[in-house]
Amino acid sequence: MATRPQTIEDLMDALRELPGLSARKMFGEYALYLHGKVVALICDDLLYVKPTPGALAVVTAPTMAPPYRGAKDHICLESALDDPDLTIATLSAVAADLPEPKPKAPPKPKAAKATKPKA
């Protein structure tokens, strides 16, 4: 079951006080970005936060589960909509723990097509 767009709208509305937060659809599910860093995944309408040391310090007795088959365990915040303050603190801690994203390389110029001289 894929995440419903309404779930993303509700989550983004609940976390509107967190500047720099965005969501991007990926493979039928969503990734949450904070200041360009992937801090969480939303799969099957549940929020899965990266288990960084900062996040584990914020969430006491976290429920750990993989967001999809074959993934490593993440912190599953089932109450993300019910406790936006905890969610904001957790996502902020993850972003603080992660390195800055690498800058994107500028696009390579396209080679000009060779034209044949007119005879």
Secondary structure, DSSP 4 states (H G I P E B T S, - for coil): -PPPHHHHHHHHHHTTTSTTEEEEEETTEEEEEETTEEEEEEETTEEEE---HHHHHHSSS--EE-SSTTPPPEEEETTTTT-HHHHHHHHHHHHHHSPPPPPPPPPPPPPPPP-PPP-
